[in-house]
């Protein structure tokens, strides 16, 4: 008799976890890869001559696609940020929506 509530609790927890897993199609492996790519892109941006003082560029990676957003002072800075992101190992594509505002 005491085991029935425990079994129901386990089933409830399992159901919640199963639903949660289905709502995010990204696997753990992809998430780790994406986190590493994001970190590498941010590091390269932070150490690149003229771009290293730019803190208005955000980087997000989803399934090896890097998304760059934010503000750059020049078109050259915007293009350089994209070039840096493309050079990082594991990047399949780059979506650059950085706006230029001098």
N, C-alpha and C positions, 0 to 999 in steps of 0.2 A: 504494500500500500504506500509506503514511504517513497518508493522508487518512481512512481508515476509522476509526481511533480518534478523530480529531477530529469526524467526523460523529456517531459514537456519543455522544461527550461532549455535543455540541450537542443531540442528541435527548433525552438524559437530563435536561439542564438544562431544556429546553423542557417536558418531561413534568412535572417537579417544579413549575415555575411554573404550568402549566395546572391542575394539581391544587390548588395553593395558592389560585389565583384562584377556583376553584369552591367552596372551603370557606367563603369569606366573601362572602355575596351583596351586601354593601354596596359600591357603586361608589366610585371616588375622589372624584367630585363630591359624593356624599352624605357621605363622610368629612370632606371639607373644610367643607361646610355644617354638619355636626354639631359639628365642632371649634369653629367660629365661634360657633355657638349656645351651646355649653357655656361658652366664654370670656365671652360677653356676659352670660349668666345669672349666672356667678360674679362678674363685675364689678358688676352691678347689686345683687346681694346684699351685696357687700362695701362698697358705698357707700350703702346704705339705712339711715338713722338707727339704729333699734334693732337691726337685723339685722347691722350692720357688725361687731359684735364677736363674732358667732356663727361659729365655725370648725368646728362639728360638723355642717355640712350638706354633703353631697357631691352633685355634679351630674354626670350622664352623659347624653349624647344619642345616640340611635340612630334614624336615619331620621326626623329632625325631631320625635321624641318625647323630651321631657326627663324624666329619672328623678331625683327628689329623694329622698335617703335621709339618715339621721342623726338628730340629737336637737335638739329645740327646747324652750325653757323654758316656752312657753305655746302654747295653741291658736291664739292670734292670730298668733304668730310663724310657726307652721306654715302658716297660711292666707296670711300675707303673702308668705312665700317662694314659694308656689304662684302667687299673683297676679303677683309680679314675673316669674317664669318665663314665664307666659302672655303677658306684654306684650312679650317679646323677639321681634323680627321673625324669621319663619321657623319659629317653634314651632307645631306642629300640635296637639299634646296634651301634657299633663303628668300623670305618674304620681307622686303624692306619698305616699311611705311613711315620712315623717318621724314619729318618735315624740315624744310630749310627756313630758318628765321635768323637773319644776321643780327 
